[in-house]
Amino acid sequence: MWWTEWWVWLVAGLVLAILEVLVPAWIFLGFAIGAVLTGGAVWVGGPLEATLEGSLPVTLLAFAVLSLLAWLALRKVFGLRTGSVKTYDDDING
């Protein structure tokens, strides 16, 4: 099965990272990190690899959870800056 190969997930991560550079939307980077982490989990082996190789839905769930965690971490580090909007209480013309 194609999802059991670690290099497929790393290539998908690379493609998503390139897509993030071409279309800066700040969402593809989280998916790219999730794909690389999923590929790393498949590559390392052990009981996690056996679980991921056994079922495509479990592998996709792991990819989705890892992507969400990566996106939340990116949002925490590079999120919206508070206080960046300048408000004026007085009329600037008078």
Backbone as XML, in Angstrom:
<?xml version="1.0"?>
<chain id="A" units="angstrom">
  <residue number="1" name="MET">
    <atom name="N" x="0.830" y="-1.168" z="0.000"/>
    <atom name="CA" x="0.000" y="0.000" z="0.000"/>
    <atom name="C" x="0.882" y="1.243" z="0.000"/>
  </residue>
  <residue number="2" name="TRP">
    <atom name="N" x="0.445" y="2.273" z="-0.654"/>
    <atom name="CA" x="1.251" y="3.485" z="-0.790"/>
    <atom name="C" x="1.412" y="4.243" z="0.517"/>
  </residue>
  <residue number="3" name="TRP">
    <atom name="N" x="0.444" y="4.175" z="1.397"/>
    <atom name="CA" x="0.544" y="4.943" z="2.640"/>
    <atom name="C" x="1.484" y="4.305" z="3.652"/>
  </residue>
  <residue number="4" name="THR">
    <atom name="N" x="1.952" y="3.111" z="3.385"/>
    <atom name="CA" x="2.871" y="2.448" z="4.305"/>
    <atom name="C" x="4.331" y="2.797" z="4.008"/>
  </residue>
  <residue number="5" name="GLU">
    <atom name="N" x="4.581" y="3.530" z="2.955"/>
    <atom name="CA" x="5.942" y="3.924" z="2.594"/>
    <atom name="C" x="6.259" y="5.279" z="3.205"/>
  </residue>
  <residue number="6" name="TRP">
    <atom name="N" x="7.356" y="5.355" z="3.944"/>
    <atom name="CA" x="7.718" y="6.598" z="4.623"/>
    <atom name="C" x="8.064" y="7.706" z="3.647"/>
  </residue>
  <residue number="7" name="TRP">
    <atom name="N" x="8.689" y="7.348" z="2.523"/>
    <atom name="CA" x="9.124" y="8.369" z="1.584"/>
    <atom name="C" x="7.950" y="9.045" z="0.890"/>
  </residue>
  <residue number="8" name="VAL">
    <atom name="N" x="6.801" y="8.356" z="0.793"/>
    <atom name="CA" x="5.620" y="8.973" z="0.184"/>
    <atom name="C" x="5.158" y="10.148" z="1.041"/>
  </residue>
  <residue number="9" name="TRP">
    <atom name="N" x="5.188" y="9.968" z="2.354"/>
    <atom name="CA" x="4.764" y="11.038" z="3.262"/>
    <atom name="C" x="5.763" y="12.192" z="3.233"/>
  </residue>
  <residue number="10" name="LEU">
    <atom name="N" x="7.059" y="11.894" z="3.113"/>
    <atom name="CA" x="8.052" y="12.960" z="3.046"/>
    <atom name="C" x="7.942" y="13.743" z="1.741"/>
  </residue>
  <residue number="11" name="VAL">
    <atom name="N" x="7.669" y="13.058" z="0.643"/>
    <atom name="CA" x="7.468" y="13.747" z="-0.632"/>
    <atom name="C" x="6.204" y="14.612" z="-0.564"/>
  </residue>
  <residue number="12" name="ALA">
    <atom name="N" x="5.151" y="14.084" z="0.057"/>
    <atom name="CA" x="3.925" y="14.881" z="0.216"/>
    <atom name="C" x="4.195" y="16.120" z="1.061"/>
  </residue>
  <residue number="13" name="GLY">
    <atom name="N" x="4.989" y="15.977" z="2.116"/>
    <atom name="CA" x="5.364" y="17.124" z="2.931"/>
    <atom name="C" x="6.155" y="18.148" z="2.141"/>
  </residue>
  <residue number="14" name="LEU">
    <atom name="N" x="7.070" y="17.690" z="1.297"/>
    <atom name="CA" x="7.853" y="18.597" z="0.466"/>
    <atom name="C" x="6.962" y="19.327" z="-0.538"/>
  </residue>
  <residue number="15" name="VAL">
    <atom name="N" x="6.048" y="18.611" z="-1.158"/>
    <atom name="CA" x="5.129" y="19.234" z="-2.116"/>
    <atom name="C" x="4.251" y="20.272" z="-1.417"/>
  </residue>
  <residue number="16" name="LEU">
    <atom name="N" x="3.769" y="19.963" z="-0.225"/>
    <atom name="CA" x="2.949" y="20.919" z="0.510"/>
    <atom name="C" x="3.764" y="22.132" z="0.954"/>
  </residue>
  <residue number="17" name="ALA">
    <atom name="N" x="5.018" y="21.929" z="1.308"/>
    <atom name="CA" x="5.878" y="23.059" z="1.678"/>
    <atom name="C" x="6.150" y="23.957" z="0.470"/>
  </residue>
  <residue number="18" name="ILE">
    <atom name="N" x="6.366" y="23.365" z="-0.691"/>
    <atom name="CA" x="6.547" y="24.150" z="-1.914"/>
    <atom name="C" x="5.265" y="24.896" z="-2.249"/>
  </residue>
  <residue number="19" name="LEU">
    <atom name="N" x="4.134" y="24.252" z="-2.068"/>
    <atom name="CA" x="2.844" y="24.910" z="-2.301"/>
    <atom name="C" x="2.652" y="26.085" z="-1.350"/>
  </residue>
  <residue number="20" name="GLU">
    <atom name="N" x="3.135" y="25.958" z="-0.125"/>
    <atom name="CA" x="3.058" y="27.069" z="0.831"/>
    <atom name="C" x="3.889" y="28.254" z="0.362"/>
  </residue>
  <residue number="21" name="VAL">
    <atom name="N" x="5.037" y="27.988" z="-0.244"/>
    <atom name="CA" x="5.868" y="29.072" z="-0.760"/>
    <atom name="C" x="5.189" y="29.752" z="-1.945"/>
  </residue>
  <residue number="22" name="LEU">
    <atom name="N" x="4.559" y="28.965" z="-2.808"/>
    <atom name="CA" x="3.918" y="29.531" z="-3.995"/>
    <atom name="C" x="2.606" y="30.232" z="-3.673"/>
  </residue>
  <residue number="23" name="VAL">
    <atom name="N" x="1.845" y="29.690" z="-2.729"/>
    <atom name="CA" x="0.558" y="30.251" z="-2.337"/>
    <atom name="C" x="0.586" y="30.449" z="-0.825"/>
  </residue>
  <residue number="24" name="PRO">
    <atom name="N" x="1.116" y="31.584" z="-0.361"/>
    <atom name="CA" x="1.262" y="31.757" z="1.087"/>
    <atom name="C" x="-0.084" y="31.913" z="1.780"/>
  </residue>
  <residue number="25" name="ALA">
    <atom name="N" x="-0.580" y="30.822" z="2.319"/>
    <atom name="CA" x="-1.883" y="30.833" z="2.987"/>
    <atom name="C" x="-1.779" y="30.452" z="4.453"/>
  </residue>
  <residue number="26" name="TRP">
    <atom name="N" x="-0.599" y="30.075" z="4.919"/>
    <atom name="CA" x="-0.329" y="29.672" z="6.296"/>
    <atom name="C" x="-1.106" y="28.430" z="6.715"/>
  </residue>
  <residue number="27" name="ILE">
    <atom name="N" x="-1.650" y="27.686" z="5.775"/>
    <atom name="CA" x="-2.317" y="26.432" z="6.146"/>
    <atom name="C" x="-1.552" y="25.235" z="5.605"/>
  </residue>
  <residue number="28" name="PHE">
    <atom name="N" x="-0.913" y="25.408" z="4.445"/>
    <atom name="CA" x="-0.189" y="24.289" z="3.850"/>
    <atom name="C" x="1.041" y="23.911" z="4.668"/>
  </residue>
  <residue number="29" name="LEU">
    <atom name="N" x="1.600" y="24.856" z="5.401"/>
    <atom name="CA" x="2.781" y="24.564" z="6.211"/>
    <atom name="C" x="2.445" y="23.594" z="7.339"/>
  </residue>
  <residue number="30" name="GLY">
    <atom name="N" x="1.274" y="23.748" z="7.949"/>
    <atom name="CA" x="0.843" y="22.800" z="8.978"/>
    <atom name="C" x="0.640" y="21.404" z="8.416"/>
  </residue>
  <residue number="31" name="PHE">
    <atom name="N" x="0.056" y="21.333" z="7.224"/>
    <atom name="CA" x="-0.113" y="20.039" z="6.570"/>
    <atom name="C" x="1.234" y="19.435" z="6.192"/>
  </residue>
  <residue number="32" name="ALA">
    <atom name="N" x="2.179" y="20.280" z="5.756"/>
    <atom name="CA" x="3.506" y="19.782" z="5.393"/>
    <atom name="C" x="4.214" y="19.196" z="6.609"/>
  </residue>
  <residue number="33" name="ILE">
    <atom name="N" x="4.146" y="19.895" z="7.729"/>
    <atom name="CA" x="4.769" y="19.384" z="8.951"/>
    <atom name="C" x="4.091" y="18.094" z="9.401"/>
  </residue>
  <residue number="34" name="GLY">
    <atom name="N" x="2.755" y="18.036" z="9.298"/>
    <atom name="CA" x="2.023" y="16.816" z="9.654"/>
    <atom name="C" x="2.410" y="15.641" z="8.775"/>
  </residue>
  <residue number="35" name="ALA">
    <atom name="N" x="2.613" y="15.889" z="7.481"/>
    <atom name="CA" x="3.012" y="14.807" z="6.568"/>
    <atom name="C" x="4.419" y="14.323" z="6.885"/>
  </residue>
  <residue number="36" name="VAL">
    <atom name="N" x="5.321" y="15.250" z="7.183"/>
    <atom name="CA" x="6.695" y="14.853" z="7.522"/>
    <atom name="C" x="6.712" y="14.073" z="8.831"/>
  </residue>
  <residue number="37" name="LEU">
    <atom name="N" x="5.943" y="14.508" z="9.824"/>
    <atom name="CA" x="5.884" y="13.776" z="11.087"/>
    <atom name="C" x="5.254" y="12.395" z="10.915"/>
  </residue>
  <residue number="38" name="THR">
    <atom name="N" x="4.258" y="12.290" z="10.056"/>
    <atom name="CA" x="3.653" y="10.985" z="9.785"/>
    <atom name="C" x="4.660" y="10.072" z="9.085"/>
  </residue>
  <residue number="39" name="GLY">
    <atom name="N" x="5.402" y="10.616" z="8.126"/>
    <atom name="CA" x="6.451" y="9.837" z="7.470"/>
    <atom name="C" x="7.520" y="9.404" z="8.446"/>
  </residue>
  <residue number="40" name="GLY">
    <atom name="N" x="7.856" y="10.291" z="9.380"/>
    <atom name="CA" x="8.834" y="9.926" z="10.401"/>
    <atom name="C" x="8.333" y="8.824" z="11.311"/>
  </residue>
  <residue number="41" name="ALA">
    <atom name="N" x="7.040" y="8.860" z="11.645"/>
    <atom name="CA" x="6.468" y="7.809" z="12.488"/>
    <atom name="C" x="6.460" y="6.464" z="11.776"/>
  </residue>
  <residue number="42" name="VAL">
    <atom name="N" x="6.208" y="6.490" z="10.473"/>
    <atom name="CA" x="6.229" y="5.240" z="9.703"/>
    <atom name="C" x="7.665" y="4.750" z="9.544"/>
  </residue>
  <residue number="43" name="TRP">
    <atom name="N" x="8.615" y="5.664" z="9.407"/>
    <atom name="CA" x="10.010" y="5.300" z="9.193"/>
    <atom name="C" x="10.651" y="4.724" z="10.458"/>
  </residue>
  <residue number="44" name="VAL">
    <atom name="N" x="10.309" y="5.283" z="11.625"/>
    <atom name="CA" x="10.931" y="4.851" z="12.876"/>
    <atom name="C" x="10.602" y="3.400" z="13.190"/>
  </residue>
  <residue number="45" name="GLY">
    <atom name="N" x="9.370" y="3.002" z="12.962"/>
    <atom name="CA" x="8.981" y="1.623" z="13.230"/>
    <atom name="C" x="8.397" y="1.454" z="14.617"/>
  </residue>
  <residue number="46" name="GLY">
    <atom name="N" x="8.307" y="0.231" z="15.036"/>
    <atom name="CA" x="7.760" y="-0.066" z="16.350"/>
    <atom name="C" x="6.257" y="-0.280" z="16.314"/>
  </residue>
  <residue number="47" name="PRO">
    <atom name="N" x="5.612" y="-0.230" z="17.475"/>
    <atom name="CA" x="4.173" y="-0.483" z="17.526"/>
    <atom name="C" x="3.363" y="0.598" z="16.819"/>
  </residue>
  <residue number="48" name="LEU">
    <atom name="N" x="3.871" y="1.842" z="16.798"/>
    <atom name="CA" x="3.148" y="2.908" z="16.097"/>
    <atom name="C" x="3.123" y="2.637" z="14.602"/>
  </residue>
  <residue number="49" name="GLU">
    <atom name="N" x="4.226" y="2.161" z="14.069"/>
    <atom name="CA" x="4.268" y="1.837" z="12.642"/>
    <atom name="C" x="3.299" y="0.710" z="12.309"/>
  </residue>
  <residue number="50" name="ALA">
    <atom name="N" x="3.232" y="-0.292" z="13.167"/>
    <atom name="CA" x="2.317" y="-1.406" z="12.926"/>
    <atom name="C" x="0.869" y="-0.928" z="12.931"/>
  </residue>
  <residue number="51" name="THR">
    <atom name="N" x="0.557" y="-0.001" z="13.813"/>
    <atom name="CA" x="-0.795" y="0.542" z="13.856"/>
    <atom name="C" x="-1.089" y="1.365" z="12.612"/>
  </residue>
  <residue number="52" name="LEU">
    <atom name="N" x="-0.128" y="2.196" z="12.194"/>
    <atom name="CA" x="-0.344" y="3.043" z="11.024"/>
    <atom name="C" x="-0.401" y="2.235" z="9.739"/>
  </residue>
  <residue number="53" name="GLU">
    <atom name="N" x="0.415" y="1.213" z="9.622"/>
    <atom name="CA" x="0.408" y="0.400" z="8.414"/>
    <atom name="C" x="-0.835" y="-0.472" z="8.311"/>
  </residue>
  <residue number="54" name="GLY">
    <atom name="N" x="-1.457" y="-0.745" z="9.434"/>
    <atom name="CA" x="-2.604" y="-1.645" z="9.423"/>
    <atom name="C" x="-3.855" y="-1.052" z="8.814"/>
  </residue>
  <residue number="55" name="SER">
    <atom name="N" x="-4.002" y="0.273" z="8.835"/>
    <atom name="CA" x="-5.258" y="0.859" z="8.409"/>
    <atom name="C" x="-5.029" y="2.248" z="7.829"/>
  </residue>
  <residue number="56" name="LEU">
    <atom name="N" x="-5.607" y="2.507" z="6.660"/>
    <atom name="CA" x="-5.527" y="3.829" z="6.051"/>
    <atom name="C" x="-6.282" y="4.872" z="6.887"/>
  </residue>
  <residue number="57" name="PRO">
    <atom name="N" x="-7.485" y="4.590" z="7.412"/>
    <atom name="CA" x="-8.157" y="5.601" z="8.239"/>
    <atom name="C" x="-7.357" y="5.999" z="9.476"/>
  </residue>
  <residue number="58" name="VAL">
    <atom name="N" x="-6.665" y="5.064" z="10.109"/>
    <atom name="CA" x="-5.855" y="5.392" z="11.287"/>
    <atom name="C" x="-4.669" y="6.257" z="10.874"/>
  </residue>
  <residue number="59" name="THR">
    <atom name="N" x="-4.068" y="5.950" z="9.726"/>
    <atom name="CA" x="-2.952" y="6.751" z="9.235"/>
    <atom name="C" x="-3.407" y="8.163" z="8.912"/>
  </residue>
  <residue number="60" name="LEU">
    <atom name="N" x="-4.555" y="8.306" z="8.262"/>
    <atom name="CA" x="-5.075" y="9.631" z="7.942"/>
    <atom name="C" x="-5.474" y="10.394" z="9.201"/>
  </residue>
  <residue number="61" name="LEU">
    <atom name="N" x="-5.973" y="9.679" z="10.207"/>
    <atom name="CA" x="-6.296" y="10.328" z="11.477"/>
    <atom name="C" x="-5.021" y="10.839" z="12.155"/>
  </residue>
  <residue number="62" name="ALA">
    <atom name="N" x="-3.963" y="10.041" z="12.131"/>
    <atom name="CA" x="-2.690" y="10.484" z="12.702"/>
    <atom name="C" x="-2.163" y="11.698" z="11.943"/>
  </residue>
  <residue number="63" name="PHE">
    <atom name="N" x="-2.268" y="11.685" z="10.625"/>
    <atom name="CA" x="-1.851" y="12.824" z="9.811"/>
    <atom name="C" x="-2.661" y="14.069" z="10.158"/>
  </residue>
  <residue number="64" name="ALA">
    <atom name="N" x="-3.959" y="13.909" z="10.320"/>
    <atom name="CA" x="-4.818" y="15.052" z="10.645"/>
    <atom name="C" x="-4.499" y="15.620" z="12.021"/>
  </residue>
  <residue number="65" name="VAL">
    <atom name="N" x="-4.299" y="14.751" z="13.000"/>
    <atom name="CA" x="-3.997" y="15.217" z="14.361"/>
    <atom name="C" x="-2.634" y="15.898" z="14.401"/>
  </residue>
  <residue number="66" name="LEU">
    <atom name="N" x="-1.635" y="15.309" z="13.747"/>
    <atom name="CA" x="-0.309" y="15.916" z="13.719"/>
    <atom name="C" x="-0.322" y="17.250" z="12.973"/>
  </residue>
  <residue number="67" name="SER">
    <atom name="N" x="-1.108" y="17.339" z="11.903"/>
    <atom name="CA" x="-1.214" y="18.595" z="11.166"/>
    <atom name="C" x="-1.889" y="19.670" z="12.006"/>
  </residue>
  <residue number="68" name="LEU">
    <atom name="N" x="-2.925" y="19.290" z="12.737"/>
    <atom name="CA" x="-3.608" y="20.247" z="13.599"/>
    <atom name="C" x="-2.681" y="20.745" z="14.706"/>
  </residue>
  <residue number="69" name="LEU">
    <atom name="N" x="-1.948" y="19.840" z="15.321"/>
    <atom name="CA" x="-1.003" y="20.237" z="16.364"/>
    <atom name="C" x="0.092" y="21.149" z="15.806"/>
  </residue>
  <residue number="70" name="ALA">
    <atom name="N" x="0.571" y="20.842" z="14.605"/>
    <atom name="CA" x="1.589" y="21.686" z="13.982"/>
    <atom name="C" x="1.026" y="23.062" z="13.662"/>
  </residue>
  <residue number="71" name="TRP">
    <atom name="N" x="-0.203" y="23.115" z="13.162"/>
    <atom name="CA" x="-0.824" y="24.397" z="12.848"/>
    <atom name="C" x="-1.042" y="25.223" z="14.111"/>
  </residue>
  <residue number="72" name="LEU">
    <atom name="N" x="-1.480" y="24.579" z="15.186"/>
    <atom name="CA" x="-1.675" y="25.297" z="16.443"/>
    <atom name="C" x="-0.351" y="25.822" z="16.995"/>
  </residue>
  <residue number="73" name="ALA">
    <atom name="N" x="0.711" y="25.034" z="16.867"/>
    <atom name="CA" x="2.029" y="25.491" z="17.316"/>
    <atom name="C" x="2.503" y="26.672" z="16.474"/>
  </residue>
  <residue number="74" name="LEU">
    <atom name="N" x="2.301" y="26.606" z="15.161"/>
    <atom name="CA" x="2.674" y="27.719" z="14.298"/>
    <atom name="C" x="1.848" y="28.957" z="14.618"/>
  </residue>
  <residue number="75" name="ARG">
    <atom name="N" x="0.593" y="28.757" z="14.907"/>
    <atom name="CA" x="-0.290" y="29.878" z="15.258"/>
    <atom name="C" x="0.163" y="30.522" z="16.564"/>
  </residue>
  <residue number="76" name="LYS">
    <atom name="N" x="0.604" y="29.696" z="17.503"/>
    <atom name="CA" x="1.086" y="30.212" z="18.782"/>
    <atom name="C" x="2.370" y="31.017" z="18.593"/>
  </residue>
  <residue number="77" name="VAL">
    <atom name="N" x="3.275" y="30.521" z="17.760"/>
    <atom name="CA" x="4.557" y="31.192" z="17.564"/>
    <atom name="C" x="4.426" y="32.398" z="16.635"/>
  </residue>
  <residue number="78" name="PHE">
    <atom name="N" x="3.738" y="32.230" z="15.510"/>
    <atom name="CA" x="3.667" y="33.285" z="14.495"/>
    <atom name="C" x="2.276" y="33.889" z="14.377"/>
  </residue>
  <residue number="79" name="GLY">
    <atom name="N" x="1.462" y="33.787" z="15.406"/>
    <atom name="CA" x="0.074" y="34.226" z="15.353"/>
    <atom name="C" x="-0.085" y="35.727" z="15.201"/>
  </residue>
  <residue number="80" name="LEU">
    <atom name="N" x="-1.316" y="36.161" z="15.289"/>
    <atom name="CA" x="-1.617" y="37.579" z="15.167"/>
    <atom name="C" x="-1.003" y="38.348" z="16.320"/>
  </residue>
  <residue number="81" name="ARG">
    <atom name="N" x="-0.427" y="39.463" z="15.989"/>
    <atom name="CA" x="0.151" y="40.314" z="17.021"/>
    <atom name="C" x="-0.952" y="41.202" z="17.593"/>
  </residue>
  <residue number="82" name="THR">
    <atom name="N" x="-1.086" y="41.176" z="18.883"/>
    <atom name="CA" x="-2.090" y="42.015" z="19.517"/>
    <atom name="C" x="-1.537" y="43.424" z="19.670"/>
  </residue>
  <residue number="83" name="GLY">
    <atom name="N" x="-2.428" y="44.376" z="19.569"/>
    <atom name="CA" x="-2.023" y="45.759" z="19.717"/>
    <atom name="C" x="-1.377" y="46.350" z="18.485"/>
  </residue>
  <residue number="84" name="SER">
    <atom name="N" x="-1.520" y="45.716" z="17.342"/>
    <atom name="CA" x="-0.884" y="46.238" z="16.137"/>
    <atom name="C" x="-1.767" y="47.246" z="15.405"/>
  </residue>
  <residue number="85" name="VAL">
    <atom name="N" x="-3.001" y="47.421" z="15.846"/>
    <atom name="CA" x="-3.910" y="48.363" z="15.202"/>
    <atom name="C" x="-3.817" y="49.692" z="15.933"/>
  </residue>
  <residue number="86" name="LYS">
    <atom name="N" x="-3.586" y="50.766" z="15.183"/>
    <atom name="CA" x="-3.488" y="52.100" z="15.769"/>
    <atom name="C" x="-4.866" y="52.743" z="15.747"/>
  </residue>
  <residue number="87" name="THR">
    <atom name="N" x="-5.341" y="53.125" z="16.913"/>
    <atom name="CA" x="-6.627" y="53.817" z="17.007"/>
    <atom name="C" x="-6.382" y="55.248" z="17.455"/>
  </residue>
  <residue number="88" name="TYR">
    <atom name="N" x="-7.202" y="56.137" z="16.937"/>
    <atom name="CA" x="-7.089" y="57.552" z="17.263"/>
    <atom name="C" x="-8.349" y="57.984" z="18.014"/>
  </residue>
  <residue number="89" name="ASP">
    <atom name="N" x="-8.151" y="58.602" z="19.167"/>
    <atom name="CA" x="-9.278" y="59.117" z="19.933"/>
    <atom name="C" x="-9.624" y="60.555" z="19.532"/>
  </residue>
  <residue number="90" name="ASP">
    <atom name="N" x="-8.660" y="61.282" z="19.058"/>
    <atom name="CA" x="-8.883" y="62.661" z="18.651"/>
    <atom name="C" x="-8.966" y="62.743" z="17.141"/>
  </residue>
  <residue number="91" name="ASP">
    <atom name="N" x="-9.574" y="63.808" z="16.656"/>
    <atom name="CA" x="-9.654" y="64.050" z="15.228"/>
    <atom name="C" x="-8.262" y="64.430" z="14.726"/>
  </residue>
  <residue number="92" name="ILE">
    <atom name="N" x="-7.773" y="63.734" z="13.712"/>
    <atom name="CA" x="-6.419" y="64.016" z="13.217"/>
    <atom name="C" x="-6.386" y="65.294" z="12.377"/>
  </residue>
  <residue number="93" name="ASN">
    <atom name="N" x="-7.539" y="65.836" z="11.983"/>
    <atom name="CA" x="-7.567" y="67.053" z="11.178"/>
    <atom name="C" x="-7.645" y="68.322" z="12.011"/>
  </residue>
  <residue number="94" name="GLY">
    <atom name="N" x="-7.926" y="68.209" z="13.257"/>
    <atom name="CA" x="-8.161" y="69.439" z="14.023"/>
    <atom name="C" x="-7.365" y="69.596" z="15.200"/>
  </residue>
</chain>
